[in-house]
Amino acid sequence: MTDRRLWSYKDIAAHIRVQPDTVRSYRKHGLLPPPDHVESGKPYWYVDTIRLWVANRPGNRSRQG
């Protein structure tokens, strides 16, 4: 089943155990996928988008290679 909840910087930060400013920096440097939704100028990502990004990002120790 697809998870269509939207996550903010704060939600993503909690998921990967960093500060929200770190997630903002990732986006600024092109390390986050493009937002799935923008509301009032604020970006949001589907949970599935972030889970896929986490699974494939460099340095992820759980990745099979």
Phi, psi and omega in degrees: 000138181278135178264109185259013174296149178257136179248141175266180175306316182299317180295316179297316180301316179296321181295320183258006174061051173226176176279150178306324179297330177294318179295320177300320178295319177303316181294316180303324182266010176075023183265350176257151173294159177301148179298147176277339183206143174232128180229124182053037178081358181259132181277147176221148180235145173293145178307316180298324177299315182289320179298321178293317178300314180299317182296332186252358184285148180302142178087000178283110185293337183276355182291140175270133185229000000 
